[in-house]
Amino acid sequence: MIMGVALVVSLSGSMVVANRQVELQRLQSSLLQAQSNYAVQVGSMTNASAPSQIASKAGALHLVDPTSVTQVPATSLERPLPLPQFNGYAPVTSRTSR
């Protein structure tokens, strides 16, 4: 009788351990798949931010090198700066409609 109970307990323990190992294998497989997907996404984002890609997209948007650069003078941070004054028309667009 004691041998039968010991056998049942031993088999039950083996089954629990086997189920845990199967679950660990499934989780490891899922983790490897997620890491692979992440690596593919990082690669595509890296390619999209390459200087050649940015230059070609800037050219498609008709962005060109500036003809002149205006140096902004240094100012004290002790007092607030006045609002900028625009020459000409600057349309106002809502942030939600951009």
N, CA and C atoms as a LAMMPS dump frame, in Angstrom:
ITEM: TIMESTEP
0
ITEM: NUMBER OF ATOMS
294
ITEM: BOX BOUNDS ff ff ff
-5.0000000000000000e+02 5.0000000000000000e+02
-5.0000000000000000e+02 5.0000000000000000e+02
-5.0000000000000000e+02 5.0000000000000000e+02
ITEM: ATOMS id mol type element x y z
1 1 1 N 0.824 -1.183 0
2 1 2 C 0 0 0
3 1 3 C 0.873 1.254 0
4 2 1 N 1.884 1.288 0.872
5 2 2 C 2.775 2.444 0.933
6 2 3 C 3.533 2.581 -0.379
7 3 1 N 3.91 1.461 -0.983
8 3 2 C 4.612 1.497 -2.253
9 3 3 C 3.708 2.072 -3.358
10 4 1 N 2.453 1.744 -3.324
11 4 2 C 1.508 2.262 -4.323
12 4 3 C 1.341 3.772 -4.199
13 5 1 N 1.208 4.254 -2.97
14 5 2 C 1.068 5.699 -2.736
15 5 3 C 2.35 6.416 -3.157
16 6 1 N 3.493 5.835 -2.83
17 6 2 C 4.769 6.447 -3.223
18 6 3 C 4.896 6.497 -4.735
19 7 1 N 4.448 5.456 -5.414
20 7 2 C 4.503 5.421 -6.88
21 7 3 C 3.594 6.488 -7.481
22 8 1 N 2.393 6.634 -6.963
23 8 2 C 1.45 7.641 -7.454
24 8 3 C 2.007 9.053 -7.223
25 9 1 N 2.567 9.298 -6.041
26 9 2 C 3.147 10.612 -5.74
27 9 3 C 4.334 10.888 -6.659
28 10 1 N 5.153 9.886 -6.886
29 10 2 C 6.317 10.047 -7.762
30 10 3 C 5.888 10.342 -9.193
31 11 1 N 4.9 9.616 -9.7
32 11 2 C 4.407 9.863 -11.061
33 11 3 C 3.754 11.237 -11.173
34 12 1 N 3.008 11.63 -10.159
35 12 2 C 2.372 12.955 -10.177
36 12 3 C 3.432 14.052 -10.212
37 13 1 N 4.466 13.889 -9.402
38 13 2 C 5.548 14.872 -9.399
39 13 3 C 6.255 14.94 -10.739
40 14 1 N 6.479 13.804 -11.355
41 14 2 C 7.124 13.771 -12.672
42 14 3 C 6.26 14.459 -13.72
43 15 1 N 4.951 14.253 -13.634
44 15 2 C 4.047 14.888 -14.595
45 15 3 C 4.041 16.411 -14.417
46 16 1 N 4.053 16.886 -13.183
47 16 2 C 4.074 18.326 -12.921
48 16 3 C 5.365 18.936 -13.467
49 17 1 N 6.49 18.262 -13.229
50 17 2 C 7.78 18.761 -13.723
51 17 3 C 7.786 18.776 -15.252
52 18 1 N 7.257 17.738 -15.874
53 18 2 C 7.214 17.677 -17.335
54 18 3 C 6.338 18.805 -17.896
55 19 1 N 5.2 19.052 -17.265
56 19 2 C 4.333 20.145 -17.716
57 19 3 C 5.025 21.49 -17.585
58 20 1 N 5.768 21.685 -16.513
59 20 2 C 6.498 22.948 -16.337
60 20 3 C 7.57 23.103 -17.413
61 21 1 N 8.245 22.015 -17.759
62 21 2 C 9.276 22.083 -18.782
63 21 3 C 8.668 22.42 -20.143
64 22 1 N 7.512 21.863 -20.445
65 22 2 C 6.822 22.179 -21.7
66 22 3 C 6.42 23.652 -21.719
67 23 1 N 5.922 24.138 -20.606
68 23 2 C 5.527 25.555 -20.518
69 23 3 C 6.736 26.468 -20.663
70 24 1 N 7.856 26.105 -20.026
71 24 2 C 9.077 26.902 -20.169
72 24 3 C 9.561 26.918 -21.618
73 25 1 N 9.478 25.795 -22.289
74 25 2 C 9.887 25.731 -23.7
75 25 3 C 8.997 26.616 -24.555
76 26 1 N 7.692 26.606 -24.277
77 26 2 C 6.762 27.448 -25.034
78 26 3 C 7.063 28.927 -24.796
79 27 1 N 7.323 29.301 -23.545
80 27 2 C 7.634 30.693 -23.231
81 27 3 C 8.949 31.125 -23.865
82 28 1 N 9.93 30.235 -23.871
83 28 2 C 11.215 30.57 -24.483
84 28 3 C 11.047 30.762 -25.984
85 29 1 N 10.258 29.931 -26.61
86 29 2 C 9.993 30.082 -28.039
87 29 3 C 9.288 31.402 -28.324
88 30 1 N 8.34 31.749 -27.487
89 30 2 C 7.628 33.02 -27.64
90 30 3 C 8.573 34.199 -27.461
91 31 1 N 9.47 34.111 -26.488
92 31 2 C 10.449 35.172 -26.261
93 31 3 C 11.376 35.328 -27.455
94 32 1 N 11.85 34.243 -28.011
95 32 2 C 12.737 34.315 -29.178
96 32 3 C 12.02 34.937 -30.37
97 33 1 N 10.755 34.62 -30.546
98 33 2 C 9.985 35.209 -31.645
99 33 3 C 9.824 36.716 -31.452
100 34 1 N 9.536 37.136 -30.221
101 34 2 C 9.386 38.569 -29.939
102 34 3 C 10.711 39.294 -30.131
103 35 1 N 11.822 38.689 -29.716
104 35 2 C 13.129 39.311 -29.918
105 35 3 C 13.46 39.418 -31.396
106 36 1 N 13.097 38.426 -32.16
107 36 2 C 13.332 38.463 -33.605
108 36 3 C 12.519 39.581 -34.258
109 37 1 N 11.259 39.703 -33.876
110 37 2 C 10.421 40.78 -34.418
111 37 3 C 10.983 42.152 -34.049
112 38 1 N 11.46 42.28 -32.822
113 38 2 C 12.053 43.544 -32.377
114 38 3 C 13.291 43.873 -33.195
115 39 1 N 14.142 42.881 -33.443
116 39 2 C 15.351 43.108 -34.233
117 39 3 C 15.012 43.549 -35.656
118 40 1 N 13.977 42.978 -36.232
119 40 2 C 13.55 43.379 -37.58
120 40 3 C 13.059 44.823 -37.567
121 41 1 N 12.293 45.208 -36.544
122 41 2 C 11.79 46.58 -36.454
123 41 3 C 12.928 47.572 -36.255
124 42 1 N 13.9 47.23 -35.41
125 42 2 C 15.05 48.111 -35.198
126 42 3 C 15.816 48.277 -36.498
127 43 1 N 15.988 47.195 -37.23
128 43 2 C 16.691 47.27 -38.512
129 43 3 C 15.979 48.16 -39.508
130 44 1 N 14.667 48.053 -39.595
131 44 2 C 13.931 48.887 -40.554
132 44 3 C 13.959 50.36 -40.136
133 45 1 N 13.889 50.637 -38.829
134 45 2 C 13.97 52.023 -38.37
135 45 3 C 15.376 52.586 -38.587
136 46 1 N 16.392 51.764 -38.405
137 46 2 C 17.758 52.212 -38.632
138 46 3 C 17.965 52.557 -40.1
139 47 1 N 17.423 51.728 -40.979
140 47 2 C 17.552 52.011 -42.414
141 47 3 C 16.784 53.273 -42.799
142 48 1 N 15.641 53.495 -42.176
143 48 2 C 14.837 54.675 -42.5
144 48 3 C 15.495 55.963 -42.029
145 49 1 N 16.347 55.886 -41.007
146 49 2 C 16.987 57.094 -40.497
147 49 3 C 18.401 57.272 -41.022
148 50 1 N 18.777 56.512 -42.03
149 50 2 C 20.1 56.658 -42.631
150 50 3 C 20.188 58.019 -43.32
151 51 1 N 21.358 58.643 -43.317
152 51 2 C 21.499 59.964 -43.949
153 51 3 C 21.069 59.988 -45.405
154 52 1 N 21.339 58.938 -46.148
155 52 2 C 20.938 58.924 -47.563
156 52 3 C 19.417 58.934 -47.702
157 53 1 N 18.726 58.216 -46.812
158 53 2 C 17.265 58.204 -46.858
159 53 3 C 16.696 59.576 -46.5
160 54 1 N 17.269 60.198 -45.499
161 54 2 C 16.791 61.52 -45.083
162 54 3 C 17.042 62.539 -46.188
163 55 1 N 18.205 62.476 -46.819
164 55 2 C 18.515 63.418 -47.898
165 55 3 C 17.567 63.235 -49.081
166 56 1 N 17.265 61.987 -49.429
167 56 2 C 16.361 61.77 -50.562
168 56 3 C 14.943 62.229 -50.229
169 57 1 N 14.492 62.004 -48.985
170 57 2 C 13.152 62.471 -48.609
171 57 3 C 13.099 63.993 -48.531
172 58 1 N 14.182 64.622 -48.078
173 58 2 C 14.227 66.084 -48.045
174 58 3 C 14.173 66.638 -49.463
175 59 1 N 14.868 66.008 -50.391
176 59 2 C 14.811 66.442 -51.787
177 59 3 C 13.418 66.283 -52.366
178 60 1 N 12.72 65.21 -52.008
179 60 2 C 11.356 65 -52.495
180 60 3 C 10.403 66.058 -51.959
181 61 1 N 10.725 66.624 -50.78
182 61 2 C 9.898 67.683 -50.198
183 61 3 C 10.37 69.073 -50.631
184 62 1 N 11.3 69.113 -51.582
185 62 2 C 11.847 70.369 -52.119
186 62 3 C 12.546 71.191 -51.048
187 63 1 N 13.161 70.53 -50.082
188 63 2 C 13.96 71.229 -49.087
189 63 3 C 15.358 71.4 -49.654
190 64 1 N 15.897 72.585 -49.553
191 64 2 C 17.204 72.878 -50.136
192 64 3 C 18.129 73.439 -49.072
193 65 1 N 19.421 73.521 -49.384
194 65 2 C 20.376 74.137 -48.481
195 65 3 C 20.05 75.622 -48.352
196 66 1 N 20.198 76.193 -47.162
197 66 2 C 19.885 77.613 -46.987
198 66 3 C 20.884 78.49 -47.751
199 67 1 N 20.4 79.637 -48.221
200 67 2 C 21.282 80.579 -48.919
201 67 3 C 22.023 81.451 -47.926
202 68 1 N 21.471 81.652 -46.733
203 68 2 C 22.16 82.423 -45.71
204 68 3 C 21.752 81.902 -44.333
205 69 1 N 22.622 82.15 -43.369
206 69 2 C 22.361 81.741 -41.994
207 69 3 C 22.49 82.967 -41.119
208 70 1 N 21.487 83.231 -40.292
209 70 2 C 21.513 84.382 -39.396
210 70 3 C 21.874 83.911 -37.994
211 71 1 N 22.931 84.494 -37.459
212 71 2 C 23.354 84.146 -36.109
213 71 3 C 22.445 84.849 -35.108
214 72 1 N 21.887 84.116 -34.174
215 72 2 C 21.045 84.686 -33.14
216 72 3 C 21.956 85.149 -32.01
217 73 1 N 21.838 86.41 -31.606
218 73 2 C 22.739 86.898 -30.564
219 73 3 C 22.431 86.255 -29.213
220 74 1 N 23.453 86.21 -28.392
221 74 2 C 23.274 85.675 -27.039
222 74 3 C 22.448 86.66 -26.223
223 75 1 N 21.679 86.131 -25.309
224 75 2 C 20.848 86.987 -24.469
225 75 3 C 20.864 86.453 -23.042
226 76 1 N 20.556 87.316 -22.12
227 76 2 C 20.524 86.931 -20.718
228 76 3 C 19.255 86.141 -20.445
229 77 1 N 19.359 85.164 -19.592
230 77 2 C 18.197 84.375 -19.206
231 77 3 C 17.558 84.904 -17.928
232 78 1 N 17.998 86.077 -17.494
233 78 2 C 17.465 86.682 -16.268
234 78 3 C 16.046 87.204 -16.459
235 79 1 N 15.704 87.629 -17.669
236 79 2 C 14.37 88.178 -17.926
237 79 3 C 13.736 87.429 -19.091
238 80 1 N 12.413 87.374 -19.138
239 80 2 C 11.745 86.665 -20.229
240 80 3 C 11.977 87.379 -21.559
241 81 1 N 12.068 86.591 -22.615
242 81 2 C 12.25 87.149 -23.952
243 81 3 C 10.917 87.66 -24.483
244 82 1 N 10.949 88.727 -25.303
245 82 2 C 9.702 89.195 -25.914
246 82 3 C 9.233 88.207 -26.98
247 83 1 N 7.974 88.305 -27.334
248 83 2 C 7.434 87.443 -28.376
249 83 3 C 8.082 87.785 -29.716
250 84 1 N 8.253 86.804 -30.589
251 84 2 C 8.882 87.09 -31.878
252 84 3 C 7.959 87.921 -32.764
253 85 1 N 8.57 88.753 -33.603
254 85 2 C 7.837 89.554 -34.575
255 85 3 C 8.08 88.949 -35.959
256 86 1 N 7.013 88.652 -36.679
257 86 2 C 7.133 88.05 -38.005
258 86 3 C 6.984 89.121 -39.071
259 87 1 N 7.773 89.005 -40.11
260 87 2 C 7.615 89.847 -41.295
261 87 3 C 6.772 89.07 -42.282
262 88 1 N 5.634 89.588 -42.635
263 88 2 C 4.768 88.899 -43.58
264 88 3 C 3.709 88.086 -42.864
265 89 1 N 3.119 87.178 -43.621
266 89 2 C 1.978 86.407 -43.132
267 89 3 C 2.447 85.036 -42.678
268 90 1 N 2.032 84.63 -41.512
269 90 2 C 2.305 83.288 -41.007
270 90 3 C 0.971 82.649 -40.629
271 91 1 N 0.514 81.662 -41.401
272 91 2 C -0.797 81.066 -41.102
273 91 3 C -0.758 80.301 -39.78
274 92 1 N -1.869 80.371 -39.077
275 92 2 C -2.003 79.663 -37.807
276 92 3 C -2.771 78.397 -38.073
277 93 1 N -2.166 77.251 -37.672
278 93 2 C -2.865 75.985 -37.827
279 93 3 C -2.904 75.291 -36.474
280 94 1 N -4.012 74.661 -36.233
281 94 2 C -4.182 73.948 -34.982
282 94 3 C -3.271 72.726 -34.943
283 95 1 N -2.789 72.358 -33.755
284 95 2 C -1.935 71.17 -33.643
285 95 3 C -2.689 69.891 -33.974
286 96 1 N -3.984 69.918 -33.78
287 96 2 C -4.771 68.7 -34.04
288 96 3 C -5.014 68.482 -35.53
289 97 1 N -4.886 69.518 -36.342
290 97 2 C -5.159 69.361 -37.777
291 97 3 C -3.898 69.213 -38.598
292 98 1 N -2.736 69.125 -37.978
293 98 2 C -1.482 68.99 -38.74
294 98 3 C -1.305 67.603 -39.246
